[in-house]
Amino acid sequence: MEVSSRQDTKAELLRSAERLIAEKGLGSVSVKMITTDAGARNPSAVHYHFGSIESLIEEVFAKRYREIEAERAVRLERVTESDPQARLVALVEAAIGPFLEACLEDSGRIYARFCLQFVSDPRFDYAKLIMNAGAQTFVRLSEEIIACLPRIPLARLEPRMRQSFVIAMVQAVSFARAVEAGIAQPIDAAVREAATCQAAYLSAPV
């Protein structure tokens, strides 16, 4: 029973941190706010379960990101285009599709807003955290995108790819708002539009 209670508290802290940060922004959320919202009786619950608020925030990101990676792996296997530009768009669709599709549900919209806060905070190295989350699909996607763009020097392409992740979060939040307003494109069209824009950014002449 005690183990179950600890697990429940940890799960509630994760949910509360994700929602509060999504709603209020990273700079406006304190440890006390998270523990109170989670209903934790121990005011030191965040430090007990995670060591620090930064570690808690990193775990919020990584927990859902692993689920997105699993879906991304499935989509990557369906990419069959051979033309480099068409393949690039299809690869980016595989990358961003799970984020946008998740925004059809309330929990996915919360996560998208959380991620936009997370990736813009200088305390966190999101690229390193993606790798630590076991992002084999992310690595494969990166390699395949590089192969589609042989004329772009790697020194230019690598920062573009890092920045494209932040752009993807902006796109996801924008789609989330459209879903809530009842004006969103059909999901397939939204993913294609987002991927086409990102592919254009990645392949822009140097």
ZIRARA-V427595 format. One record per pair of residues at least 24 apart in sequence whose C-alpha atoms are under 6 Angstrom apart, sorted by sequence separation. I is the first residue (numbers start at 1). J is the second residue. If there is no record, write none. Layout:
BEGIN
i/j
I/J
I/J
END
This chain:
BEGIN
i/j
13/38
12/38
68/98
14/60
116/169
113/173
112/173
73/137
84/148
109/176
62/133
100/172
103/176
22/110
22/113
22/114
21/114
97/191
93/195
92/195
89/195
89/196
89/199
END
